[in-house]
Amino acid sequence: MSFSITYGLLFELTFRHNYFLNNGEEIFATMSNDDKEKMLKQFDTDFFTTIKPTLETCNLFKNYKMVFKKTKTGFKVYIKVKETDEAYPFIKTPVDLNLNFLIKINDYQFENYTNLDFTLNQLYLFSNVKPLTEPVSFEYIPKVNDNKLISNSYLVSQETTVNLISTLEPSEKQDVFGIISLTLKADNVAGNIVTNGGKMLSPNFKIHFDNRKTLWKYINRKTAVEIATNTPKPLTRSGYVELDPITDFTPSQPADSQYPNPSVKSIIKVNSDYYSEIFI
């Protein structure tokens, strides 16, 4: 007599970041499928984040026979399913079951190339259920096919932040950038992970960061003359952004001038504008 234990996909979380996936001024979303695959082969969330379930969620995994599996583009959560119907969990799960995951940043330059505001007193929350302390304008976590980039709208209030941090163990509270909080039954049908009857829907959620765009300031070391582009330009790891000396600067520069693209290391903020400094 033999038997096997079968696990089914409960849900998936996919990460994207345009700094790594755009190619110069070519946007990932508009690339051909072949080009998208090429960019994704070079992409790994470990470049900029550490993602892991909270200790409380790890205990829930044990109780409900779930498995957390990290991937290059995010993670998947599997659950033991019934032998007679693999669309249903083996252990009946309450629809209000809530699973939480911590996002911590492991690249000190993340703030430089990510188009977000950063604050010590507020967290980014990616959830399919609105906290009571958030307004009706609360932004729910997108699905993988949603054409939506993460913005400052996902930054929750200080009150919500305090409440979220208070649920963590002392060892988890340091350097938290954001929390992914998913409940099996969401506020809206589109965000549900299971049906009312407990059948798995296996949704794929998405967190897609945009790359920062900066004004490119060129500083001549010898003459101390500074010129900056008229409009912000995208920062990307791949590709090259060609500047037009005639139209990209005021006053116009000699037509034969060439300007290197900046790194993400030297960025300053002046009022509300971000500048990349390039010394030539």
C-alpha positions in Angstrom: 0.0 0.0 0.0 1.4 3.4 -1.0 0.2 7.0 -0.7 1.4 10.4 -1.7 1.0 13.8 -0.2 -0.1 16.4 -2.7 0.3 20.2 -2.4 -1.6 22.8 -4.5 -0.8 26.4 -5.1 -2.6 28.6 -2.6 -1.4 31.9 -4.1 1.7 33.5 -5.6 3.4 36.9 -5.2 5.3 38.3 -8.2 7.8 41.2 -7.9 8.9 43.5 -10.7 11.3 46.5 -10.7 11.7 48.8 -13.7 15.3 49.7 -12.8 16.3 46.1 -13.5 13.7 45.4 -16.2 13.6 48.5 -18.4 16.3 48.9 -21.1 17.3 52.5 -21.1 14.1 54.4 -22.2 12.4 51.1 -23.4 9.8 50.1 -20.9 9.4 46.5 -19.8 5.7 46.5 -20.2 5.9 47.4 -23.9 8.7 44.9 -24.8 8.0 41.9 -26.9 7.5 38.6 -25.0 11.0 37.4 -26.1 12.7 40.6 -24.8 10.7 40.4 -21.5 12.0 36.8 -21.0 15.6 38.0 -21.6 15.2 40.7 -19.0 13.5 38.4 -16.5 16.4 35.9 -16.8 18.7 38.5 -15.3 16.2 39.5 -12.6 16.2 38.4 -9.0 14.4 39.9 -6.0 17.5 39.1 -3.9 19.1 42.1 -5.7 17.2 44.5 -3.5 14.9 42.7 -1.0 14.7 40.0 1.7 11.2 38.6 1.9 10.1 36.2 4.6 6.9 35.2 6.5 6.5 36.5 10.0 7.1 34.1 12.9 3.3 34.1 13.5 2.7 33.1 9.9 5.3 30.4 10.1 3.3 28.8 12.9 0.1 29.0 10.7 2.0 27.3 7.9 2.7 24.4 10.3 -0.9 24.2 11.6 -2.5 24.2 8.1 0.2 22.2 6.3 1.4 25.1 4.1 4.8 25.5 2.4 6.6 28.8 1.6 8.7 28.6 -1.5 11.0 31.5 -2.5 11.5 32.2 -6.3 13.6 34.6 -8.3 10.6 36.8 -8.9 8.9 36.5 -5.5 7.4 33.6 -3.7 4.7 30.9 -3.7 2.6 29.4 -0.9 1.5 25.9 -1.3 -1.0 23.9 0.9 -1.7 20.2 1.4 -4.8 19.3 -0.6 -7.4 16.6 -0.4 -6.7 13.4 -2.3 -10.3 13.3 -3.5 -10.4 17.0 -4.7 -7.2 18.9 -5.2 -9.0 22.2 -5.4 -9.6 22.1 -1.6 -7.2 22.2 1.3 -6.7 19.0 3.2 -7.3 20.9 6.5 -10.3 23.3 6.3 -9.0 26.8 6.5 -11.0 29.7 7.9 -11.7 32.3 5.3 -10.5 35.0 7.6 -7.0 33.4 7.9 -4.4 36.1 7.6 -0.8 35.6 6.4 1.9 38.2 6.7 5.3 38.6 5.1 8.0 41.1 5.8 9.8 43.1 3.1 13.3 44.4 4.1 15.6 46.2 1.8 19.1 44.8 1.4 20.5 47.3 -1.2 21.6 50.6 0.3 21.0 52.2 -3.1 17.4 51.1 -3.4 16.1 54.5 -2.4 18.2 56.1 -5.2 16.7 54.1 -8.1 13.2 53.5 -6.8 10.4 56.0 -7.5 9.0 56.3 -4.0 9.2 58.5 -0.9 10.9 57.0 2.1 10.1 57.7 5.7 11.1 56.2 9.1 7.6 56.5 10.6 5.4 54.8 7.9 5.3 51.5 6.2 4.2 50.3 2.8 1.3 47.9 3.0 0.3 45.5 0.3 -2.9 43.9 1.3 -6.3 42.6 0.0 -8.0 43.8 3.2 -8.2 47.5 4.3 -7.1 48.2 7.9 -9.8 50.0 10.0 -7.4 52.9 10.5 -7.1 53.5 6.7 -9.4 55.7 4.6 -11.8 54.4 1.9 -9.1 55.4 -0.7 -6.9 52.6 0.5 -5.0 51.0 -2.3 -5.3 47.2 -2.5 -2.5 45.0 -3.7 -2.6 44.6 -7.5 -2.9 41.3 -9.4 -0.2 40.2 -11.8 -2.1 41.4 -14.9 -3.0 44.8 -13.5 -1.1 47.6 -15.2 -0.3 49.3 -11.9 3.0 50.5 -10.4 3.6 50.9 -6.7 3.3 54.5 -5.7 3.3 56.5 -2.4 -0.5 55.6 -2.2 0.6 52.3 -0.6 2.3 54.2 2.3 0.0 53.8 5.2 -0.6 56.2 8.1 1.6 56.3 11.2 -1.3 54.9 13.3 -1.6 51.9 10.9 2.2 51.5 10.9 2.3 51.4 14.7 -0.5 48.8 14.8 1.3 46.6 12.2 4.6 46.8 14.0 3.0 45.9 17.3 2.0 42.5 15.9 5.6 41.5 15.2 8.1 39.8 17.5 10.9 42.0 18.8 13.4 40.4 16.5 11.3 41.3 13.4 10.7 45.0 14.1 14.0 46.4 12.7 14.3 47.9 9.2 10.9 46.9 7.9 10.2 48.6 4.6 6.8 47.0 4.0 4.4 44.2 4.9 2.5 41.9 2.6 -0.8 41.0 4.4 -3.1 38.6 2.6 -6.3 37.2 3.9 -8.0 34.2 2.3 -11.2 36.1 1.8 -10.6 39.7 0.6 -12.6 42.9 0.8 -13.3 42.5 -2.9 -14.0 39.3 -4.9 -11.0 40.1 -7.2 -8.6 39.8 -4.3 -10.0 36.5 -2.9 -7.6 33.6 -2.4 -10.4 31.1 -1.8 -14.1 31.0 -2.5 -16.7 31.2 0.3 -16.8 27.4 0.2 -13.0 27.1 0.6 -12.1 26.2 -3.0 -8.6 27.5 -3.9 -8.5 30.2 -6.6 -4.6 30.4 -6.7 -4.3 34.1 -7.5 -1.1 35.8 -8.5 -0.5 39.2 -6.8 2.1 41.7 -8.0 4.3 44.4 -6.5 5.8 46.3 -9.4 8.2 49.2 -8.4 9.0 51.9 -10.9 12.5 53.3 -11.5 13.3 56.8 -10.4 13.8 59.5 -13.0 16.3 62.3 -12.2 17.6 65.5 -13.7 21.1 64.7 -14.9 23.5 67.4 -13.7 27.0 67.5 -15.4 29.7 69.2 -13.4 33.0 70.2 -15.0 35.7 69.6 -12.5 38.1 72.1 -14.0 35.7 75.0 -14.7 33.1 74.3 -12.1 30.4 74.9 -14.8 27.2 72.9 -14.2 24.5 72.1 -16.7 21.4 69.9 -16.1 18.9 68.3 -18.4 15.6 70.1 -19.0 13.6 67.1 -18.0 14.2 64.0 -15.7 15.7 60.9 -17.3 15.2 57.3 -16.3 17.8 55.4 -14.2 18.2 51.8 -15.4 20.8 49.0 -14.9 20.6 48.1 -18.6 20.6 50.1 -21.8 21.8 53.6 -22.6 19.9 56.9 -22.7 21.1 59.1 -25.6 21.0 62.8 -24.8 20.5 65.4 -27.5 22.8 68.4 -26.7 20.5 70.7 -28.6 17.2 69.9 -27.1 18.0 68.4 -23.7 19.8 71.4 -22.3 19.1 75.1 -21.9 21.1 76.8 -23.2 21.8 74.3 -26.0 25.2 72.6 -26.0 27.5 72.0 -29.0 26.0 69.3 -31.3 29.0 67.1 -31.1 28.9 66.9 -27.3 28.6 63.5 -25.6 27.2 62.9 -22.2 27.6 59.7 -20.2 24.7 58.1 -18.3 25.0 58.5 -14.4 25.3 55.7 -11.9 22.8 55.5 -9.0 25.4 56.3 -6.4 25.4 60.1 -6.6 21.9 61.5 -6.2 20.8 64.6 -4.3 17.4 66.1 -3.6 16.9 69.8 -4.0 13.4 70.8 -2.8 11.2 68.3 -4.7 13.6 67.5 -7.5 16.1 64.7 -7.7 19.5 65.2 -9.4 22.1 62.7 -10.6 25.5 64.3 -10.4 28.0 63.3 -13.1 31.5 64.8 -12.9 33.3 65.3 -16.2 
